[in-house]
């Protein structure tokens, strides 16, 4: 894989959002944070490319900084 892909790659983006939303529905805030941490690590391992991971982290941080 070369570079971070930011285009939508889901055939049904709403279904993907529902999966993530439903996974958090029965959880406390702390449990939800734990689920997110585990999910990030699992997906980062799936990506398997530190450069792409660094790009994704930078993009997420920029988005957070823009919200401030």
N, C-alpha and C positions, 0 to 999 in steps of 0.2 A: 504494500500500500504506500502510495506516495502523497503525502499531504493530507490535511484534515478535510474530509468531505462534509460540507455544511448544507448541501441541497437535501431536500426531503427525499428519503429513500423508502418510505413506508407506502405500501399500496393503499392502506387505510389509516391515515394519521390519527383520526378520531379513535379508532380501536386501540392504537398504541397508547394514547393518552388515557383511555379508560383502564387499560391494564395497570398503568402506573398509579392512577388515582385509586382504584379498587385495592391495590396492594397496601395502601396506606390507611384506608378507611377504618379498620378496627383498631388501629395502633395509637398508643400515646405519643406525645411529641418526642419523647426520648427514644421510643421504639422506632418511630418513623425516621429519626436521624440515624439510628443504627442500621436500619434497612437501606437507607440511602448510601451510607458508607460501604456496606457490603456490596451493593449493586454497582457502585463506582469501581470498586476493586475487581469485581468479576468482569465488568465490561472493559476496564483498562487492560486486564489480562487477555481478553478476547482480541482487543486491538493489537496488542503485542509490539507496539512501536513507540519507544520513548519520545521520539520527535513529535509524532502525531499527538501523543498524550500531552506533551508540553504545549502544543498549539491549542488543544482543547481547553486546558487549564487557563491559558492566557486569554482566550476568547470568553470564557465564563467569568474570569476576574474583571475583564473590561466591561462586560455587561453589568456586573454588580456595581462597579465604580460609577458607571453612568447613571445608575438608579439613585445614587447618594446625592 
